């Protein structure tokens, strides 16, 4: 057991979070969203690992609709994740 003290994380209310987002300009929020989507696209995380059946872009590309991921693409990703069989570490060692 570690002797390092655990500091409590500050808890923010929904109102405090809303005030913090109000403090950012819309252009800053747009830049943050663009950066997050670009990172997900680049590393094929989440729905960006699937080709989009709506706008027919390949996996790893942004949907043609700016700042949105088509619902069909998100559903395809969720279906693929649901089909994947979770393997516990002990079961993997037994194989």
N, C-alpha and C positions, 0 to 999 in steps of 0.2 A: 504494500500500500504506500502510496506517495505521501510525503509530508508537505507537499506544496499546497498552500491554502487556495481554495477555490473562491474566487470573487464572484458575487452575484452580478448577473447582467442587468443593466438598467432596463426597466420595463417602460415602454412608451405606450401611451393610450392611442386610440384611433385618431382622436382629435390632434394629438401632437404629431402623428405621422402625416395627417392631412395638412397641418400648418407647414411642416417641412417640405412637402411637395409643392405647396403654394409658393414657397420661397424660391423655388427653381423656375427659371424662365422656360417657356414652352420650347424654345430652341435647344436648351440644355436637356430637357426630357426627350426630345426627338433624337438628339445625338446619343443619349444613353440607350435608347431603344434600338437605334440603328447598330450600335456597337454590340449589343447583346445578340441581335439577330445575325450579325456577321460572324460572331464567334460560334454560334450554334451551327450556322451554315458551313463554316470552314471545317469544323471538327465532326460534322454530321451527327449532332446531338438531337435527341428528341425526334420531332416530326421531320426534321431535315434529313434524316436517314432514309426516308421513303421518297419515291417519286410522287409528284402531285397528280392525282387522277383528274383534277379539275382544269388546271392550266397546262398540264403535260410537260412540266419541267422535270429534269432528272433529279435523282437524289443528290443532295449537296448544293442545290441551287435555291435561291429565294423564289417564292411564288410571285407571279406577275402582279398580283394585287399588292400594292405598297403597304407595308406595315401590318400585314395580316398573314396568317397561315390558314389555308382553306380547311374547312371542317373535314372534308373527305381525307385530306392528308393526315390530320390528327387522328382520325378514326383508324386509318390504315396502320399508323404507328401503334396505337393502343391494341389493335388486334394482333399485331406481330409480337408485342411484348406479352400479351396474354397467352399466346401459343408457346412461348419459350418456357421450358420446364425449369423451375428453380432447382438448383442442386446445392445441397448443404455440403460444407467441407468434409464432413465425416463420410457422406455417401460417395463423394468424389474419390476419397482415399480407398474405399472398399472396392472400387472398380478395378 
